[in-house]
Amino acid sequence: MNVHRFESFDAYADAIFDADARVFLLGARDGGWGVGHLDVDGIDVQHGVAAVPNLCEGVGWPSHLTLLLSQPSPSPTWLNGVPFDQESLGVLAPGRGFVFRAAGPNEWITIAVPMGSALFAGGTVMAQTLRQWARVADIVRTDRLQLAALREAALLSMAPACPPAIGRRLLEQRLSDLIASRAPASRCKGRPGSPMPLLCETALTVFRKQGQAVDVDGLCKGLRISERSLRDFSQACFGMAPGHYLCLRKLHDVYLDLAKNAGPRMSVADCFLLHGYPYSTYAAARYRALFLETPSETRHRRGQPGCPT
C-alpha cells in the first residue's frame, strides 16, 4: 500500500477514513501530507504522515473502535492533552470526540476494529478490555515492546505481499499480546476533577453547536468551568490560550471560505469580518505566515488544480 500525497491539509483531513476530522495548522503548510488506507480482511489500517505542526479535532468512527499509534519522536504528540510516549496507545471510542496535536512532523497509524467483530464477544480478557475501551477516548498505558510489535504488525499487514487473512491474524495476535501484558491503570490521588477526554469532547460539541459565535465566555459556560480552568484546559489540550485558539479557528474558516465558497462579489475584508476576524495588515500577515499565501492568492486558486475540493 502506498501513502497518497495531498497538497492541501483539507484534502488530507477528508481522507482520514476512521474519523470525522478537521485539521488545523499550527505551522506553515508545505504540502507534506499523506494518508494510506487498507482493508485488512475487515480491519481497517491507516498510515498517516504530517510534515508540519498541526491539531486534529475529530469524532471516532461510530461503527469501529480505533486504536491510534503515534511515534513519540521526533516531535511530541498529545491525545486530549495527554502526551504520547513509548508506552502510550491512543483509544478513539466510537462516536466520541477527541483532539490530537503534534508539535512538529509526525507519523501515525490507526487500527480500526469493527464493533461487530468476534473479538468483542465472550468473557475473555481481550473482549472485556475492548468493550471497556469502546467507552473512552484517551491514552492507555501498555508494554512498549508489545506496542512496537503491534505497530510493526500494522505495517506488515499493509505490505503488498501480505495476504489479508494472514495480516488480520497477525494484528489480532499482537493486539491480544499487548492486552495481556498491559500495565495496570494508575489511580490519581488528590482532588478529583473533570476527566480531560470528557472536557475535550464537550468542547468539540460547543464548537459544533455555537459555530462562529463561540467565544471564551461561551466555552466557560459550555464546559461549566471557570475562565482560569479554561486556560489550563486549553493550554493542555490545544497548546495555546483559548482566545488564541478561537482566533486560529476563525483564520481557518476564512481560508476555507476563500478557497471554496466565497462569493464573487465578496471582498477579502468582508470574508474576514464575516467570520468575526477584523481585517488588518496584522491579520493578513498571520494568514500568510500560516498558509504561505495571501488571502487574495487563496481566492484566486478556486477551481485550479490542487485547490481543496
Buried (B, 14 or more C-beta within 10 A) or exposed (E): BEBEBBBBBBBBBBBBBBBBBBBBBBBEBEBBBBBBBBEBBEBBBBBBBBBBBBBBBBBBBEEBBBBBBBBBEEBBBBBBBBBBBEBBBBBBBBBBBBBBBBBBBBBBBBBBBBBEBEBBEEEEEBBEBBBEBBEBBBBBBBBBEBBBBBBEBBEBBBEEEBEBEEBBBBBBEBBBBBBEEBEEEEEEEEEEEEEBBBBBBBBBBBBEEBEBEBBBEBBBEBBEBEEEBBBEBBBBBBBBBBBEBBBBBBBBBBBBBBBEEBEEEBBBBEBBBBBBBEBEEEBBEBBBEBBEBBBEEBBEBBEEEEBBE
